[in-house]
Amino acid sequence: MPIFEFVCEKCNHQFESLMMASDRKNPVCPECSHKKVKKLMSAGSVRPQGIPSGSGGFALPKCAPAGG
Ligand SMILES: [Zn+2]
């Protein structure tokens, strides 16, 4: 069964609830019975990201030949 996490917008209480396919309404907060809850993303997918390719290309200052 799909279990989704919700957070109450009133008391910020986080709870889990089952979401049936036929039941499309959000659950209510079990703490304060508030109806406005936000569904959280499932924290199960972790993928590496933010690694830029082609690092380097650092322009070092050349040592000018002194004298001459
Ligand atoms: Zn609440």
PDB file of the backbone (N, CA, C, O) and the ligand in Angstrom, with CONECT records:
HET     ZN  A 101       1
ATOM      1  N   MET A   1       0.845  -1.207   0.000  1.00  0.00           N
ATOM      2  CA  MET A   1       0.000   0.000   0.000  1.00  0.00           C
ATOM      3  C   MET A   1       0.873   1.247   0.000  1.00  0.00           C
ATOM      4  O   MET A   1       1.893   1.306   0.686  1.00  0.00           O
ATOM      5  N   PRO A   2       0.465   2.223  -0.764  1.00  0.00           N
ATOM      6  CA  PRO A   2       1.258   3.468  -0.804  1.00  0.00           C
ATOM      7  C   PRO A   2       1.057   4.295   0.450  1.00  0.00           C
ATOM      8  O   PRO A   2      -0.060   4.689   0.785  1.00  0.00           O
ATOM      9  N   ILE A   3       2.130   4.544   1.115  1.00  0.00           N
ATOM     10  CA  ILE A   3       2.071   5.376   2.316  1.00  0.00           C
ATOM     11  C   ILE A   3       2.736   6.710   2.006  1.00  0.00           C
ATOM     12  O   ILE A   3       3.879   6.758   1.553  1.00  0.00           O
ATOM     13  N   PHE A   4       2.016   7.775   2.252  1.00  0.00           N
ATOM     14  CA  PHE A   4       2.551   9.099   2.000  1.00  0.00           C
ATOM     15  C   PHE A   4       2.713   9.840   3.315  1.00  0.00           C
ATOM     16  O   PHE A   4       1.991   9.618   4.287  1.00  0.00           O
ATOM     17  N   GLU A   5       3.681  10.720   3.300  1.00  0.00           N
ATOM     18  CA  GLU A   5       3.911  11.539   4.481  1.00  0.00           C
ATOM     19  C   GLU A   5       3.226  12.883   4.306  1.00  0.00           C
ATOM     20  O   GLU A   5       3.232  13.467   3.223  1.00  0.00           O
ATOM     21  N   PHE A   6       2.651  13.350   5.368  1.00  0.00           N
ATOM     22  CA  PHE A   6       1.986  14.642   5.353  1.00  0.00           C
ATOM     23  C   PHE A   6       2.498  15.490   6.509  1.00  0.00           C
ATOM     24  O   PHE A   6       2.984  14.984   7.520  1.00  0.00           O
ATOM     25  N   VAL A   7       2.371  16.783   6.323  1.00  0.00           N
ATOM     26  CA  VAL A   7       2.712  17.701   7.405  1.00  0.00           C
ATOM     27  C   VAL A   7       1.570  18.690   7.556  1.00  0.00           C
ATOM     28  O   VAL A   7       1.067  19.238   6.575  1.00  0.00           O
ATOM     29  N   CYS A   8       1.175  18.906   8.788  1.00  0.00           N
ATOM     30  CA  CYS A   8       0.077  19.815   9.061  1.00  0.00           C
ATOM     31  C   CYS A   8       0.549  21.257   8.907  1.00  0.00           C
ATOM     32  O   CYS A   8       1.629  21.628   9.367  1.00  0.00           O
ATOM     33  N   GLU A   9      -0.280  22.054   8.255  1.00  0.00           N
ATOM     34  CA  GLU A   9       0.101  23.448   8.058  1.00  0.00           C
ATOM     35  C   GLU A   9      -0.181  24.291   9.297  1.00  0.00           C
ATOM     36  O   GLU A   9       0.232  25.448   9.384  1.00  0.00           O
ATOM     37  N   LYS A  10      -0.869  23.713  10.225  1.00  0.00           N
ATOM     38  CA  LYS A  10      -1.222  24.476  11.421  1.00  0.00           C
ATOM     39  C   LYS A  10      -0.233  24.234  12.555  1.00  0.00           C
ATOM     40  O   LYS A  10       0.264  25.175  13.174  1.00  0.00           O
ATOM     41  N   CYS A  11       0.045  22.947  12.821  1.00  0.00           N
ATOM     42  CA  CYS A  11       0.911  22.633  13.962  1.00  0.00           C
ATOM     43  C   CYS A  11       2.206  21.953  13.512  1.00  0.00           C
ATOM     44  O   CYS A  11       3.024  21.546  14.336  1.00  0.00           O
ATOM     45  N   ASN A  12       2.376  21.839  12.208  1.00  0.00           N
ATOM     46  CA  ASN A  12       3.590  21.246  11.634  1.00  0.00           C
ATOM     47  C   ASN A  12       3.830  19.815  12.100  1.00  0.00           C
ATOM     48  O   ASN A  12       4.969  19.348  12.146  1.00  0.00           O
ATOM     49  N   HIS A  13       2.774  19.143  12.436  1.00  0.00           N
ATOM     50  CA  HIS A  13       2.916  17.751  12.837  1.00  0.00           C
ATOM     51  C   HIS A  13       3.020  16.881  11.599  1.00  0.00           C
ATOM     52  O   HIS A  13       2.214  16.986  10.675  1.00  0.00           O
ATOM     53  N   GLN A  14       4.022  16.023  11.599  1.00  0.00           N
ATOM     54  CA  GLN A  14       4.203  15.135  10.455  1.00  0.00           C
ATOM     55  C   GLN A  14       3.629  13.772  10.785  1.00  0.00           C
ATOM     56  O   GLN A  14       3.810  13.245  11.883  1.00  0.00           O
ATOM     57  N   PHE A  15       2.939  13.218   9.814  1.00  0.00           N
ATOM     58  CA  PHE A  15       2.335  11.915  10.016  1.00  0.00           C
ATOM     59  C   PHE A  15       2.249  11.199   8.680  1.00  0.00           C
ATOM     60  O   PHE A  15       2.359  11.800   7.612  1.00  0.00           O
ATOM     61  N   GLU A  16       2.052   9.910   8.778  1.00  0.00           N
ATOM     62  CA  GLU A  16       1.933   9.105   7.566  1.00  0.00           C
ATOM     63  C   GLU A  16       0.489   8.655   7.407  1.00  0.00           C
ATOM     64  O   GLU A  16      -0.229   8.430   8.382  1.00  0.00           O
ATOM     65  N   SER A  17       0.092   8.534   6.162  1.00  0.00           N
ATOM     66  CA  SER A  17      -1.268   8.096   5.914  1.00  0.00           C
ATOM     67  C   SER A  17      -1.326   7.311   4.620  1.00  0.00           C
ATOM     68  O   SER A  17      -0.570   7.563   3.682  1.00  0.00           O
ATOM     69  N   LEU A  18      -2.221   6.375   4.591  1.00  0.00           N
ATOM     70  CA  LEU A  18      -2.414   5.603   3.373  1.00  0.00           C
ATOM     71  C   LEU A  18      -3.283   6.399   2.407  1.00  0.00           C
ATOM     72  O   LEU A  18      -4.248   7.055   2.799  1.00  0.00           O
ATOM     73  N   MET A  19      -2.911   6.321   1.142  1.00  0.00           N
ATOM     74  CA  MET A  19      -3.700   6.997   0.137  1.00  0.00           C
ATOM     75  C   MET A  19      -4.317   5.967  -0.788  1.00  0.00           C
ATOM     76  O   MET A  19      -3.632   5.351  -1.605  1.00  0.00           O
ATOM     77  N   MET A  20      -5.593   5.793  -0.649  1.00  0.00           N
ATOM     78  CA  MET A  20      -6.286   4.870  -1.531  1.00  0.00           C
ATOM     79  C   MET A  20      -6.503   5.513  -2.897  1.00  0.00           C
ATOM     80  O   MET A  20      -6.543   6.736  -3.033  1.00  0.00           O
ATOM     81  N   ALA A  21      -6.639   4.670  -3.882  1.00  0.00           N
ATOM     82  CA  ALA A  21      -6.837   5.184  -5.239  1.00  0.00           C
ATOM     83  C   ALA A  21      -8.195   5.858  -5.374  1.00  0.00           C
ATOM     84  O   ALA A  21      -8.371   6.779  -6.172  1.00  0.00           O
ATOM     85  N   SER A  22      -9.140   5.388  -4.588  1.00  0.00           N
ATOM     86  CA  SER A  22     -10.483   5.957  -4.684  1.00  0.00           C
ATOM     87  C   SER A  22     -10.660   7.128  -3.727  1.00  0.00           C
ATOM     88  O   SER A  22     -11.652   7.855  -3.788  1.00  0.00           O
ATOM     89  N   ASP A  23      -9.694   7.296  -2.853  1.00  0.00           N
ATOM     90  CA  ASP A  23      -9.809   8.370  -1.870  1.00  0.00           C
ATOM     91  C   ASP A  23      -8.815   9.462  -2.223  1.00  0.00           C
ATOM     92  O   ASP A  23      -7.619   9.341  -1.960  1.00  0.00           O
ATOM     93  N   ARG A  24      -9.317  10.512  -2.814  1.00  0.00           N
ATOM     94  CA  ARG A  24      -8.422  11.559  -3.295  1.00  0.00           C
ATOM     95  C   ARG A  24      -8.338  12.758  -2.364  1.00  0.00           C
ATOM     96  O   ARG A  24      -7.595  13.702  -2.632  1.00  0.00           O
ATOM     97  N   LYS A  25      -9.065  12.729  -1.317  1.00  0.00           N
ATOM     98  CA  LYS A  25      -8.988  13.874  -0.409  1.00  0.00           C
ATOM     99  C   LYS A  25      -7.874  13.659   0.610  1.00  0.00           C
ATOM    100  O   LYS A  25      -7.548  12.533   0.987  1.00  0.00           O
ATOM    101  N   ASN A  26      -7.320  14.749   1.029  1.00  0.00           N
ATOM    102  CA  ASN A  26      -6.230  14.665   1.982  1.00  0.00           C
ATOM    103  C   ASN A  26      -6.756  14.288   3.359  1.00  0.00           C
ATOM    104  O   ASN A  26      -7.885  14.620   3.720  1.00  0.00           O
ATOM    105  N   PRO A  27      -5.947  13.610   4.099  1.00  0.00           N
ATOM    106  CA  PRO A  27      -6.341  13.291   5.476  1.00  0.00           C
ATOM    107  C   PRO A  27      -6.285  14.531   6.349  1.00  0.00           C
ATOM    108  O   PRO A  27      -5.816  15.587   5.924  1.00  0.00           O
ATOM    109  N   VAL A  28      -6.754  14.395   7.537  1.00  0.00           N
ATOM    110  CA  VAL A  28      -6.711  15.502   8.473  1.00  0.00           C
ATOM    111  C   VAL A  28      -5.610  15.230   9.491  1.00  0.00           C
ATOM    112  O   VAL A  28      -5.192  14.089   9.689  1.00  0.00           O
ATOM    113  N   CYS A  29      -5.156  16.290  10.122  1.00  0.00           N
ATOM    114  CA  CYS A  29      -4.099  16.144  11.105  1.00  0.00           C
ATOM    115  C   CYS A  29      -4.605  15.369  12.319  1.00  0.00           C
ATOM    116  O   CYS A  29      -5.630  15.725  12.902  1.00  0.00           O
ATOM    117  N   PRO A  30      -3.907  14.334  12.693  1.00  0.00           N
ATOM    118  CA  PRO A  30      -4.340  13.550  13.853  1.00  0.00           C
ATOM    119  C   PRO A  30      -4.129  14.290  15.172  1.00  0.00           C
ATOM    120  O   PRO A  30      -4.658  13.884  16.207  1.00  0.00           O
ATOM    121  N   GLU A  31      -3.374  15.351  15.133  1.00  0.00           N
ATOM    122  CA  GLU A  31      -3.077  16.084  16.364  1.00  0.00           C
ATOM    123  C   GLU A  31      -4.120  17.159  16.649  1.00  0.00           C
ATOM    124  O   GLU A  31      -4.627  17.278  17.764  1.00  0.00           O
ATOM    125  N   CYS A  32      -4.428  17.939  15.613  1.00  0.00           N
ATOM    126  CA  CYS A  32      -5.328  19.070  15.829  1.00  0.00           C
ATOM    127  C   CYS A  32      -6.532  19.027  14.907  1.00  0.00           C
ATOM    128  O   CYS A  32      -7.354  19.943  14.905  1.00  0.00           O
ATOM    129  N   SER A  33      -6.636  17.956  14.116  1.00  0.00           N
ATOM    130  CA  SER A  33      -7.778  17.773  13.214  1.00  0.00           C
ATOM    131  C   SER A  33      -7.881  18.891  12.179  1.00  0.00           C
ATOM    132  O   SER A  33      -8.960  19.195  11.671  1.00  0.00           O
ATOM    133  N   HIS A  34      -6.737  19.488  11.884  1.00  0.00           N
ATOM    134  CA  HIS A  34      -6.725  20.511  10.855  1.00  0.00           C
ATOM    135  C   HIS A  34      -6.803  19.837   9.493  1.00  0.00           C
ATOM    136  O   HIS A  34      -6.247  18.758   9.289  1.00  0.00           O
ATOM    137  N   LYS A  35      -7.492  20.477   8.573  1.00  0.00           N
ATOM    138  CA  LYS A  35      -7.733  19.845   7.277  1.00  0.00           C
ATOM    139  C   LYS A  35      -6.677  20.182   6.239  1.00  0.00           C
ATOM    140  O   LYS A  35      -6.527  19.481   5.239  1.00  0.00           O
ATOM    141  N   LYS A  36      -5.954  21.250   6.483  1.00  0.00           N
ATOM    142  CA  LYS A  36      -4.965  21.632   5.485  1.00  0.00           C
ATOM    143  C   LYS A  36      -3.620  20.996   5.816  1.00  0.00           C
ATOM    144  O   LYS A  36      -2.888  21.454   6.693  1.00  0.00           O
ATOM    145  N   VAL A  37      -3.327  19.944   5.097  1.00  0.00           N
ATOM    146  CA  VAL A  37      -2.044  19.284   5.277  1.00  0.00           C
ATOM    147  C   VAL A  37      -1.348  19.230   3.927  1.00  0.00           C
ATOM    148  O   VAL A  37      -1.987  19.192   2.875  1.00  0.00           O
ATOM    149  N   LYS A  38      -0.061  19.227   3.983  1.00  0.00           N
ATOM    150  CA  LYS A  38       0.719  19.172   2.753  1.00  0.00           C
ATOM    151  C   LYS A  38       1.330  17.790   2.615  1.00  0.00           C
ATOM    152  O   LYS A  38       1.806  17.190   3.578  1.00  0.00           O
ATOM    153  N   LYS A  39       1.301  17.313   1.392  1.00  0.00           N
ATOM    154  CA  LYS A  39       1.911  16.010   1.144  1.00  0.00           C
ATOM    155  C   LYS A  39       3.397  16.204   0.885  1.00  0.00           C
ATOM    156  O   LYS A  39       3.812  17.049   0.091  1.00  0.00           O
ATOM    157  N   LEU A  40       4.174  15.399   1.577  1.00  0.00           N
ATOM    158  CA  LEU A  40       5.616  15.497   1.416  1.00  0.00           C
ATOM    159  C   LEU A  40       6.083  14.509   0.362  1.00  0.00           C
ATOM    160  O   LEU A  40       5.448  13.487   0.105  1.00  0.00           O
ATOM    161  N   MET A  41       7.205  14.847  -0.232  1.00  0.00           N
ATOM    162  CA  MET A  41       7.802  13.928  -1.182  1.00  0.00           C
ATOM    163  C   MET A  41       8.406  12.748  -0.426  1.00  0.00           C
ATOM    164  O   MET A  41       8.925  12.893   0.681  1.00  0.00           O
ATOM    165  N   SER A  42       8.325  11.610  -1.038  1.00  0.00           N
ATOM    166  CA  SER A  42       8.886  10.427  -0.400  1.00  0.00           C
ATOM    167  C   SER A  42      10.404  10.530  -0.374  1.00  0.00           C
ATOM    168  O   SER A  42      11.047  10.795  -1.390  1.00  0.00           O
ATOM    169  N   ALA A  43      10.951  10.318   0.797  1.00  0.00           N
ATOM    170  CA  ALA A  43      12.397  10.455   0.952  1.00  0.00           C
ATOM    171  C   ALA A  43      13.081   9.120   0.700  1.00  0.00           C
ATOM    172  O   ALA A  43      13.817   8.607   1.542  1.00  0.00           O
ATOM    173  N   GLY A  44      12.823   8.582  -0.462  1.00  0.00           N
ATOM    174  CA  GLY A  44      13.411   7.284  -0.750  1.00  0.00           C
ATOM    175  C   GLY A  44      14.358   7.324  -1.930  1.00  0.00           C
ATOM    176  O   GLY A  44      15.206   6.448  -2.100  1.00  0.00           O
ATOM    177  N   SER A  45      14.200   8.361  -2.748  1.00  0.00           N
ATOM    178  CA  SER A  45      15.036   8.433  -3.945  1.00  0.00           C
ATOM    179  C   SER A  45      16.186   9.394  -3.710  1.00  0.00           C
ATOM    180  O   SER A  45      15.999  10.604  -3.584  1.00  0.00           O
ATOM    181  N   VAL A  46      17.362   8.831  -3.656  1.00  0.00           N
ATOM    182  CA  VAL A  46      18.546   9.663  -3.472  1.00  0.00           C
ATOM    183  C   VAL A  46      19.471   9.429  -4.648  1.00  0.00           C
ATOM    184  O   VAL A  46      19.977   8.325  -4.847  1.00  0.00           O
ATOM    185  N   ARG A  47      19.685  10.458  -5.409  1.00  0.00           N
ATOM    186  CA  ARG A  47      20.561  10.321  -6.560  1.00  0.00           C
ATOM    187  C   ARG A  47      21.658  11.381  -6.497  1.00  0.00           C
ATOM    188  O   ARG A  47      21.422  12.521  -6.096  1.00  0.00           O
ATOM    189  N   PRO A  48      22.835  10.986  -6.894  1.00  0.00           N
ATOM    190  CA  PRO A  48      23.927  11.954  -6.874  1.00  0.00           C
ATOM    191  C   PRO A  48      23.716  13.004  -7.955  1.00  0.00           C
ATOM    192  O   PRO A  48      23.341  12.692  -9.086  1.00  0.00           O
ATOM    193  N   GLN A  49      23.957  14.216  -7.592  1.00  0.00           N
ATOM    194  CA  GLN A  49      23.791  15.290  -8.557  1.00  0.00           C
ATOM    195  C   GLN A  49      24.667  16.475  -8.139  1.00  0.00           C
ATOM    196  O   GLN A  49      25.211  16.508  -7.036  1.00  0.00           O
ATOM    197  N   GLY A  50      24.784  17.418  -9.027  1.00  0.00           N
ATOM    198  CA  GLY A  50      25.534  18.619  -8.710  1.00  0.00           C
ATOM    199  C   GLY A  50      27.027  18.462  -8.909  1.00  0.00           C
ATOM    200  O   GLY A  50      27.819  19.218  -8.348  1.00  0.00           O
ATOM    201  N   ILE A  51      27.412  17.474  -9.713  1.00  0.00           N
ATOM    202  CA  ILE A  51      28.838  17.316  -9.995  1.00  0.00           C
ATOM    203  C   ILE A  51      29.097  17.841 -11.397  1.00  0.00           C
ATOM    204  O   ILE A  51      28.792  17.159 -12.375  1.00  0.00           O
ATOM    205  N   PRO A  52      29.643  19.020 -11.511  1.00  0.00           N
ATOM    206  CA  PRO A  52      29.888  19.581 -12.843  1.00  0.00           C
ATOM    207  C   PRO A  52      31.023  18.861 -13.541  1.00  0.00           C
ATOM    208  O   PRO A  52      32.065  18.569 -12.954  1.00  0.00           O
ATOM    209  N   SER A  53      30.791  18.589 -14.800  1.00  0.00           N
ATOM    210  CA  SER A  53      31.826  17.908 -15.576  1.00  0.00           C
ATOM    211  C   SER A  53      32.750  18.934 -16.214  1.00  0.00           C
ATOM    212  O   SER A  53      32.357  20.072 -16.472  1.00  0.00           O
ATOM    213  N   GLY A  54      33.965  18.520 -16.458  1.00  0.00           N
ATOM    214  CA  GLY A  54      34.916  19.419 -17.112  1.00  0.00           C
ATOM    215  C   GLY A  54      35.479  20.437 -16.150  1.00  0.00           C
ATOM    216  O   GLY A  54      35.616  21.614 -16.483  1.00  0.00           O
ATOM    217  N   SER A  55      35.805  19.981 -14.956  1.00  0.00           N
ATOM    218  CA  SER A  55      36.424  20.902 -14.024  1.00  0.00           C
ATOM    219  C   SER A  55      37.861  21.160 -14.450  1.00  0.00           C
ATOM    220  O   SER A  55      38.452  20.361 -15.176  1.00  0.00           O
ATOM    221  N   GLY A  56      38.401  22.233 -14.016  1.00  0.00           N
ATOM    222  CA  GLY A  56      39.748  22.576 -14.438  1.00  0.00           C
ATOM    223  C   GLY A  56      39.695  23.762 -15.390  1.00  0.00           C
ATOM    224  O   GLY A  56      38.770  24.573 -15.349  1.00  0.00           O
ATOM    225  N   GLY A  57      40.699  23.846 -16.240  1.00  0.00           N
ATOM    226  CA  GLY A  57      40.750  24.989 -17.131  1.00  0.00           C
ATOM    227  C   GLY A  57      41.023  26.265 -16.372  1.00  0.00           C
ATOM    228  O   GLY A  57      40.523  27.340 -16.702  1.00  0.00           O
ATOM    229  N   PHE A  58      41.822  26.111 -15.359  1.00  0.00           N
ATOM    230  CA  PHE A  58      42.144  27.261 -14.521  1.00  0.00           C
ATOM    231  C   PHE A  58      43.283  28.047 -15.154  1.00  0.00           C
ATOM    232  O   PHE A  58      44.359  27.505 -15.404  1.00  0.00           O
ATOM    233  N   ALA A  59      43.044  29.296 -15.406  1.00  0.00           N
ATOM    234  CA  ALA A  59      44.063  30.101 -16.074  1.00  0.00           C
ATOM    235  C   ALA A  59      45.096  30.581 -15.068  1.00  0.00           C
ATOM    236  O   ALA A  59      44.873  31.539 -14.327  1.00  0.00           O
ATOM    237  N   LEU A  60      46.215  29.904 -15.058  1.00  0.00           N
ATOM    238  CA  LEU A  60      47.276  30.330 -14.152  1.00  0.00           C
ATOM    239  C   LEU A  60      48.052  31.491 -14.773  1.00  0.00           C
ATOM    240  O   LEU A  60      48.293  31.524 -15.980  1.00  0.00           O
ATOM    241  N   PRO A  61      48.428  32.419 -13.941  1.00  0.00           N
ATOM    242  CA  PRO A  61      49.236  33.537 -14.476  1.00  0.00           C
ATOM    243  C   PRO A  61      50.631  33.065 -14.866  1.00  0.00           C
ATOM    244  O   PRO A  61      51.340  32.428 -14.088  1.00  0.00           O
ATOM    245  N   LYS A  62      50.990  33.395 -16.081  1.00  0.00           N
ATOM    246  CA  LYS A  62      52.294  32.959 -16.565  1.00  0.00           C
ATOM    247  C   LYS A  62      53.401  33.796 -15.918  1.00  0.00           C
ATOM    248  O   LYS A  62      53.236  34.972 -15.593  1.00  0.00           O
ATOM    249  N   CYS A  63      54.531  33.120 -15.755  1.00  0.00           N
ATOM    250  CA  CYS A  63      55.674  33.830 -15.207  1.00  0.00           C
ATOM    251  C   CYS A  63      56.411  34.515 -16.364  1.00  0.00           C
ATOM    252  O   CYS A  63      57.061  33.869 -17.186  1.00  0.00           O
ATOM    253  N   ALA A  64      56.289  35.805 -16.393  1.00  0.00           N
ATOM    254  CA  ALA A  64      56.954  36.536 -17.465  1.00  0.00           C
ATOM    255  C   ALA A  64      58.456  36.474 -17.265  1.00  0.00           C
ATOM    256  O   ALA A  64      58.969  36.706 -16.170  1.00  0.00           O
ATOM    257  N   PRO A  65      59.133  36.162 -18.326  1.00  0.00           N
ATOM    258  CA  PRO A  65      60.612  36.104 -18.220  1.00  0.00           C
ATOM    259  C   PRO A  65      61.200  37.464 -17.907  1.00  0.00           C
ATOM    260  O   PRO A  65      61.106  38.410 -18.689  1.00  0.00           O
ATOM    261  N   ALA A  66      61.806  37.525 -16.742  1.00  0.00           N
ATOM    262  CA  ALA A  66      62.386  38.798 -16.347  1.00  0.00           C
ATOM    263  C   ALA A  66      63.712  39.045 -17.073  1.00  0.00           C
ATOM    264  O   ALA A  66      64.416  38.107 -17.449  1.00  0.00           O
ATOM    265  N   GLY A  67      64.010  40.225 -17.245  1.00  0.00           N
ATOM    266  CA  GLY A  67      65.239  40.594 -17.912  1.00  0.00           C
ATOM    267  C   GLY A  67      65.121  40.402 -19.415  1.00  0.00           C
ATOM    268  O   GLY A  67      64.069  40.004 -19.916  1.00  0.00           O
ATOM    269  N   GLY A  68      66.090  40.657 -20.059  1.00  0.00           N
ATOM    270  CA  GLY A  68      66.051  40.434 -21.456  1.00  0.00           C
ATOM    271  C   GLY A  68      66.241  41.648 -22.313  1.00  0.00           C
ATOM    272  O   GLY A  68      66.222  41.547 -23.540  1.00  0.00           O
TER     273      GLY A  68
HETATM  274 ZN    ZN A 101      -2.072  19.770  13.149  1.00  0.00          ZN2+
END
